Amino acid sequence: MNTLLRNFLLILLILILSKATISQHLSWRNFSTEQGLPGNEVYNVIQDRQGLLWFSTNQGICHFNGYEFIRPVDTSVQRGSEAFLMIEDPMGRIWFARPDASVWRIENDTIRAWKFNNLIASYREKFNQLEKLSITMDDIVWLGLAGFGLLFINEDGSHRLINSTSDFIFAEVNNQLIYTTAVNSAGIVGVPWMKVLKWQNDSLISINNLPRMPLLNEQERGIWKLRNGDLIFNYKGTFYYIRDNHELWKLATGILTYKVYETPAGEILISSHKGEKSGLWYFASLDQFRLNNGKNLLPGQFVTNVLSDREGGWWVTTLNAGIFYCNNPKLDIFDITSGLPSNDILRLANDGKETVFAGLRPAEIGVINRLNGRSKRLPIPKLPIGKFDIWTVFYDTVHRKLWISNPLLYFNKNKWETTFL
């Protein structure tokens, strides 16, 4: 059988199995330093208003133009150092931070130091690291200073610090949440406990119904906003669903979460960068998330971030393996890695419902349930000596029988039977 026909049948199989929900077997393309990525430890991905994809790595920042990774000009002494907390401001400029808690932005394809880095440095001994970064329409820079509080700096250099005794505090900036933990150890004995507080109308408001929790480090808690305006707070693998400053429900999953992302289609993607459940977790909807009905699409990978681009493709960043890209998460691809006996597909048939039958070389029949993605093989038919191919596969939807040839056989009660015409 020629290669062109085999490829056609493979494409046909993919189309038959495609559905409106996520595919059971995603096809991933991996980008690493071998393809020009600055480093394989990747923290973030964003798509700017021009459609360029930007990545921050342990070896600096770059953008991908669809063909290659390109670094902006950097003449600073920190050239090639870690870049994280990457964002695009309302003016379309790309900002990011570096390990010394300095803030930088890209202007005319050149990396420039922010003019108020000295102000951040004046607080340096009071916080652990920069945890969050955001910019408003009027050029106010918001910073999450881990262990100290939220700091916002106006365009003229005037600034204000928002903190409390020992609490997780967050604010909404440009429809995104910026957060950190504020700790004032004076008078605290033993392990500090925290409340979850929202900065709103120039004051801190407590989220009702949430229990007080032991203070955790920066990598074991976070909060994210959904498209409907509700919030999801994660604390050490337990998710709390918040609406109008009240907790509505919680879900214990054990997924240590780096980011919660809602796709334009309403799917929930959770990136997990550590622990036994590290990977990219997929939930078909918010309702399925509440039921904890999801699956890990990249088990064993230390996933930091995920983005659905304008064409619907998924970009996933990891701490251990660079970037994973899935061009179309809605298509299923089945091969030997998903349980089929062979990749050499000769014929296809469909029962008109959820089952697809694939005639394979050498003479075997693979069965795929297109609803749950499970595949199996039927008993191997006994063919005449010298016959290695199944040239015809047909499903009789009236009598509910599967037929193959040559010779002509039909499947009945878990075995192949011969018919004489």
Buried (B, 14 or more C-beta within 10 A) or exposed (E): EEEEEBEEBBEEBBEBBBBEBBBBBBBBEBBBEEEBBBBBBBBBBBBBEEEBBBBBBBBBBBBBEEEEBEBBEBEBEBEBBBBBBBBBBEEEBBBBBBEBBBBBBBEEEEBBBBEBBEBBEEBEEEBBBBBBBBBBEEEBBBBBBBBBBBBBBBEEEEBEBBBBBBBBBBBBBBEEBBBBBBBBEEEEEEEBBBBBBBBEEEEBEEBEEBEEBEBEEBEBBBBBBBEEEBBBBBBBBBBBBBEEBEBEEBBEBEBBBBBBBBBEBBBBBBBBBBBEBBBBBBBBBBEBBBEEEBBBBBEEBBBBBBBBBEEBBBBBBBBBBBBBBBBBBBBBBBBEEBBBBBEBBBBBBBBEEEBBBBBBBEBBBBBBBBEEBEBEBBEEBEBEEEBEBBEEBBBEEEEEBBBBBEEEBBBEEEEBEEEEE
